[in-house]
Amino acid sequence: MGQISRWVLVLVVAIAAGCTNEATEPVQTVDWYLAHLPEMKAMREKCGNNPGELGKTPNCLNAEQAFIKYRLAPRTGTLQ
């Protein structure tokens, strides 16, 4: 592989790595979403609006799991 080809490959990989949501958005835990209900709601709306691209991302999964726990809490008494 030539010198220029290597630099082009390195540049393409660096650009691709910098363009993901994970690079710009920290992953929040289920407990964090339970403590920050407006953010949980906003993340669920964002994920629901684009499930094909975002549906399996860590924040979408964690926000959805937090919502499930939040909805079950009155019945189980687990969020007291």
N, C-alpha and C positions, 0 to 999 in steps of 0.2 A: 504494500500500500504506500502510495507516495506521501510526502510530507504535507502537501495541500489537502489531500483526501482525509488524512487523519485530523487535521484542524477543522475541516468542515464537519466531520463526524462528531467531534467533541462539541462544536458549536451547536449542532442540531440537538444533541442529547441535553446540553445545558438549557437550551431554550425550552424544550419539551418538559423538562423537569420543573422549570419555573412557571409553567402555565397551568398547573393543576390547582384545584380548590384547596387541596390539602396543604399546599405551600403557603397559601394566604389566610386560611381559616383554621384556627386551632380546633382540635377535637375536644368537645366537652363530654363529660361523663353523664350517665343517667341521673346521678345524684345532683349534679350541677343544674341540669334542666329542671329537676324537681324544685330546686331552690330559686330558679329564675323562670317563672311561668310565662311571662310575656315573650321571652326569648324562645322558649319551647314552642309556643304557639306560632311564632314567626317562622321558626325552622320547619315545623310541620307543614305550614302553608307553602313555603318555598319548595320543599321536597314533593308535596302533592301536586304542585304546578309543573314539575319536571321529573316525574318518577323514572323515566327511561334513563336519564343521565345521573340523577342524584339519589335515586331510591335505595341504593345499596351502600351509600357512603356512611362512614362512621357516625357523623352528626345526625343524619336522617334516622338511622337505626336507633341511636341513643335517645333522640327526641321522641320517637314513637314508643320506645320501651318506657320512657318516663311518663308519657301520656297514659299508657296502659296502667301503670302503677298508680298514677294520680286518680284515674277513674275508679280503680278498685279499692282505693284507700277507705272511703266511707263504709264499705262493706266489711273490710278486713281489719280496719283500725291500725294499719301499718305506718301511716305517715305522721303519727302524733309525736 
